[in-house]
Amino acid sequence: MSVDVEDESQQALIEKYQVSGQTLLIVGNDKKIDLTNDAFLNARTNPDKLKEKIKQTIDSML
C-alpha cells in the first residue's frame, strides 16, 4: 500500500507508524520492519539486492 503523507485522510496510519517522509515499511503480524535505508542504498544501483531483502523480510514474517 502506498500512503501520501500529505493526505489528511491518512493521518491515523501516518501517526501509527510514525512516518514523516519517503519510507519503506513491511508490516504484518504485529511487526514493523523499516527497510528505508536498504531501499535508498539499493533501489537504483542494485535493485536485485533490494528485491531479495524485501523477499527475505516478508518470508521471515510468514
N, C-alpha and C positions, 0 to 999 in steps of 0.2 A: 504494500500500500504506500502511496505517496501522499505526504501531507504538506500543505502550503502553510508555513509558519505565519504568514500574513493574513490567513483566512480566520476570521474571528470565530467561525463555527467549529474550528478545530482546537480551540483553546484548551479544552479538557485533556485531549491527547498530548498537546504540547506541554502542558504543565505536568501531567502524569509522568512523562518520560524525560522531562527537563531538557527539551530541545530548544536551541536558540538559533540554529543556522543549518547549513548542509550537514546531515548526519546520516550514517548508515547503521541502523539498529536491526538486530534479529531478535524477535520477541516471541516467546512461546513457553508454555508450561511454567508460568510464573517466573521466567528468567528473562533477562535483558542483556544482550551481548552487543557491545559497541564496536563496530568494525570500521569506524570512520577513518582512523589513521591508515589502516590497510587499504581502504578504498582510495584515499588521496595518494598514497605511495605507489599503487599498482594499477589503477584504472587505465591509464594511458600507456604506460611503459611495459606493463606485464599483466595484461588482463586475465591470462590463464591462471596465474598465481592467485589473483583475487577471486576468480570463479571457484578455484579449489578451496580457498579459505572459507568462502561462503558455504560451499557444499559440506565441508567438514564441520562447520559450526551448526548447520541445520541437522546433519546426521547425529551430532552429539546430543541434540535436544530431543530426538525421537525416542 
